[in-house]
Every structure is written in C-alpha cells, then in structure tokens.
C-alpha cells in the first residue's frame, strides 16, 4: 500500500540519504589515499585495497539483498544495514593501522550492499503506481550523483581536517537515517523465514562475484595474466559463475532468482545497466586522473569541476520522472542520454595542455543532463515487467550489473591508457631526431633559453633533452586520454540499438505489491 502526504516524503528522504551514504563512499576515499598512505606508512598498492575491498564486499551482497530482505523483513534488513554501515564508518575513522582500516572498509562494503537495492524496493513500495517514474528519478539522484560528488566532498573535508573525517561525517547522517527508518518505514512480511538457506549458492556467489570483482580491480596493476593469482581468480570467477547459475536454477529456494531473466526487458536491461555503469564510473575515473596528472589541478579543484554537472543531474531527474509519467517512451530519452554522453566524451577528447577549468564546464553539464536521461529510463525499462517479490531480486541484480559495469569500465580504460601511452610515445619519438626541422628548432630554442639563464652549453643541452622528454610524455598522455574518452563515448553510442529490444509501454508504472 502506497504512502501519502508527509510520511511519503520522509521515507523518500530516508532511503535516498541512506543510499547516498553508500554511493558517496565508493569514491570519497580515493582523494584521501595519498594522505592515508603517508599517515599509516603504507605502499600505494596496499592502500588500493581500501577501494578494492569495499567494492568486492559491496558487489557480493547486492544480488543477495532481495533474498535477505525477504527472509528477515525489508525494514529490519535495511535498518540493520544502516546501523552496521554507521558503526563501520566509526571504526574506519578510529583505525590505527592499514590492516584494521581495510577490514572495516570491507565491513562497510558488506553493509552498503544492502542499502542500495533495499532502498529502491522501499521507494517503489512507498510511491503510488502512477508515480513510479518520479520515484525512480528520486532514487537516481543518489545512484548517479553520489559517485560524482564524492571526490568534491572528500577534497573539501581533507582541506579542513584529516582523513578520519571522511568516515566520521557518515555517523550523524547514519543515525538520522536509522531513526527515520525505525519510525516511518513499514515492515513487510518475512516470506523467506523458515525456508532452507541455500548455503552452496551463497558460497558459489562469493567465489564467483568476489573473484571477478577482485580480478577487475587488481588486474591492471598486476599485469593481468602474467601474475599467477590473477589467473586463479579468472578461473575461479568463470567456474564459480557457471556452478552458481546451475545451482540457483536447480534448487527450490535460490538466493538469486534467475527465473526473472525470462522477462526480455529485464534481460536486456541487465546489459544496458552494465553499459551505464561503464560510462558513469569510467568517466568519473578518467576525468580526475586527466585533470590532476596532466593539467596539475588539485583534488579539490577537480571535485569542484564535477559538482555543477552533478547539480544539473539533480535538477533534471524529477523532470525525467514527469516525462515518464506523461508516457514519453523511455527508449527515446535513453537514446538522447547516450548521444549526449558521446558528445561529452568527444568534447573532452579535444582537450589540450592549455585547457583550463572554464573549458570543462559545458562538457560536464552535458554529461549531467545525459546521465539524468539515462539512469531513470534504463532502470524503468529493466524492471517494468517484474511483479511481486521479483522486484526486490531484480533491483539487486540490476544494481550489481551497474557496479560490475563500472569495474569493467575502470579496468578496461586503465589498460587502454597503459597500452596506448606506449603506442603514442613510440610514434612521437620517431619525430625526435636531428633530421626533423621542427625538433631541431625547438631543441635549439630550449638550449638558448637555458643558456640565457646562465647555464653553460653542456648543462643547457642536458636540460633541453629533459624538456623534450617532458613534452613527449605530456603529449603521449594527452593522446592517450583522448583515446580513453573516445572509447567510453563509443561504447554508449553503439549500445543504443539494445534499447529497442525492450518493450514499449504506454504506462511503464510498476506494481507496488512487492511482498
């Protein structure tokens, strides 16, 4: 039964706040890694497990969240996840060494995995049938804006304090969300209570998804299949996934109901959600690296650049929900969103070493509009045919695919940057020789410049060679990031035909009986 009046809006605020907690924490830690590294005396490779452990734990729980909500009651499970996430945040802030911090981040990821899908299911149940598009749009605020504004918030908190504050800031928000959940969210029947637990399915899920996520997170830094444990992870993920699917299709009480894949819109929607994650997380990953490593921006400057685009998404989301309510086909809006994302990537691929903060405002605003036009229609199309308890299961799988898409996107773009940098460097070095008039002119210009500053000829020549090396490195990086933007844009552009494999519906509202 849908809620009305103030209670509906309080519950909406509660679930969006709780999901924002989890989603902001996927990226907020990234800007603090150098400070954590120095404070705890750890290597960069070790500190990277703060992000890897969180992501792995998160993606393992996501597909199980529907089953856990059904077994223990959606309200109880949601409240437990908020409390555990808040406690884990406190423990992270109090960690005295890297091992403790990684362990508490994993605990935080396990709790966070239960927040997103359960929040979406509660929101669908809270809003009337005819307003589900608006409800999905409101939920999308957290899912799209959270990873975008995370670096901004993290950069600001580091400016005024030290890294523990990025965890402590979750505590008052978590307490408020827990209180509102306990007070206002209604309980649902515990349909799974007393039924056998699919322990084998749970073990296989942990092996399959955990291995795959770790493979994607660590593959590039470990030189992929040149490292034995990466090969083991690859084999474990493939075998684990095949055995997990077989187990869930053959048991009477699966923790993940793959029978919902019979709905064509949901099956195709899994792929489009994967593509959305690729674009959303991939672009948020590449852009800060590009700005900080090549253009010399600070983390706070980079975060501030991303913020207006996130604000644009916030403003657009409700309008997208209203357009869905007025029966504008979701496919059309998602097509425009994918095209706008391609435009954003094309504009960034034309960046130069002289690009300033003002050059990125329009592209990032275009991305903000595009993401609003993507998230809500894609989510609506994916779950439009699901009924009853299928919605909880479908929401978990859909969110998992978006997270995995992001991991694939980051892994693919990281590998692309590594490979293409060497390629562009080799091509540029071909022109660095004394037979090239352009090189000779620039090289002699550097020498004259250094000699005018008091250096002798030999020292000036040595410095000129270093200046040429620096210019080659910067140009090769610039061309590499341009390639990365092109790939990200083309992936979404080429995915447009998938949208039209899903059903067109005059009314895409979703039944609210999701017990």
Secondary structure by P-SEA (a helix, b strand, c coil): cccccaaaaaaaaaaaaaaaaaaaaccccccaaaaaaaaacccccccaaaaaaaaaaaaaaccaaaaaaaaacaaaaaaaaaaaaaaaaaaaaacccaaaaaaaaaaaaaaaaacaaaaaaaaaaaccccaaaaaaaaaaccccccccaaaaaaaaaaaaccaaaaaaaaaaaaaaaaaaaacccccccccccccccaaaaaaaaaaaaaaaaaaaaccccccccccaaaaaaaaaaaaaaaaaaaaaaccccccccccccccaaaaaaaaaaaaaaaaaaaaaaaaaaaaaccccccaaaaaaaaaaaaaaaaaaaaaaaaaaaacccaaaaaaaaaaaaaaaaaaaaacccccccccaaaaaaaaaaaaaacaaaaaaaaccccccaaaaaaaaaaaaaaaaaaaaaaaaaaaaaaaaaaaaaaaaacccccccaaaaaaaaaaaaaaaaacccaaaaaaaaaaaaaaaaaaaaaaaaaaaaaaaaaaaaaaaccccccbbbbcccccccccc
